[in-house]
Amino acid sequence: MAIQIFGTNKNFDCKKAQMWFKERRIPFQFIDLKEKNMSRGEFDSVVQSIAKTAGSRQEAINQMIDTKSKDYASIAYLDESDIEEKLFENQNLIMQPVVRNGKTNATVGLKPKIWETWF
């Protein structure tokens, strides 16, 4: 299994996620979103995975948005059809950490109970 954690080094939830996997000796790859954004394929994979439990793609996008972000105002009043593209363009708006397990499982935010079900 290939675990990827997308986030920033300054985010405390990202640090907690890394510690969670380290404590369980589960190898992971950390991708700093300040250095490298998710590719379109990675982004779509995360959205599709979250949509499985959220019910729809639009609901998944809404769950991914970090409403506490300083850039939140840039998408707060956009039409729903424009939000996904803006979120992909400005990945600082995504709630962190984004944890991917292969191409089929992903979480946004700190979700250790879900991670436990992966192993």
N, C-alpha and C positions, 0 to 999 in steps of 0.2 A: 504494500500500500504506500502510496506517495502522498504524504501530508504536506500541504503548502499553507503557510500563514502569510497573508498579505496585511500590512499595516505599517506603522511607523515606530521607530525606536523609542520615541518619547511618550507613546500611548501606554498607559498603565494596564489596560485590558490586554494589549498585545504582549506585554511582559508576563502577565498572568497566564496567558495561553501558552507561551513558550515554556514557562515553568511547569505547567500542567503536563505537557508532552515530555519534557526532560525528566520529571519525576517518575514517569512510567517507562522511561527508556524507549520512547517511540521516536524514531528519527523523523525530522521535518526539515523543510526548507523555508527560511524566512525571506520574504521579498519586501523590501522597504519601498513603500509607495512614493516616497519623496525622490527616490532614485529611478524607479522603473514602474510604470503603470501596468495594470492588467491589460493583456491583449484583448481584442474583440472576442476571440474564442473563449478565453478564460472568463471574461465578463459574462458572456451569454451562458456559459456552463453554470456559473454561480446563480444567475437569475433563474434558469430552468430548474435547478435543484431546489431553490427556495420556493419556487412556484408550486412544486409538488405538494408542499405542506400548506402554503398560503392560499392555494385555490386558483390563483390567476397570476399571469405575468405582471400585471399592473400592481397587484397587491404585493408581490415579491419586491418590486421596485420601491414601493412605499415603505416596506420594512427595512430596506437597505439604506435609506436616507438617514443621515445623522442630523437630527433636528437641532442639536446643540452646537453644530459647526458654525464657525464665524461666517462661512460662505453660504449658509442656508438660505439667506434672503434672496440669493441669486436664482433659486428654483422654487421658492415657496409659493409664488403666484403664477407659475407657468401652467400652461395647459397640460393635461396628463400625457398627451401624445408627444410633448417635447421633453418631458422630465427624464426619460430613459437616456436619450442622447446627451443631455446636459450632464447627467450623472456619469456617463462614460467619459465625457470630455474632462470633467473636473472630479477626479476620484478622491479628492480630499473630502468630498461630501458623503462618502460611503462610511457607514458605521464600521468601526474596527473592533476586533480583528475579523478578517474574512478567512475562514479556514476551509480548505478544500481537501477532500479525500478522494483522489481519482477524479473522474469526470462526472460522477453521479451524485456525490454527496458534498454539500457545502453548508456552512453556517455563517451568519453575520452577527457579530457581537460575541460575548463570552457565553458559551453554551456547553460546559463540561458534561452535562447529563446526556446530551446528544452524542458527544464525542465518545463517551463510554460505550454506546451501542455499536460503534464502528469496529470494536475490537473484541 
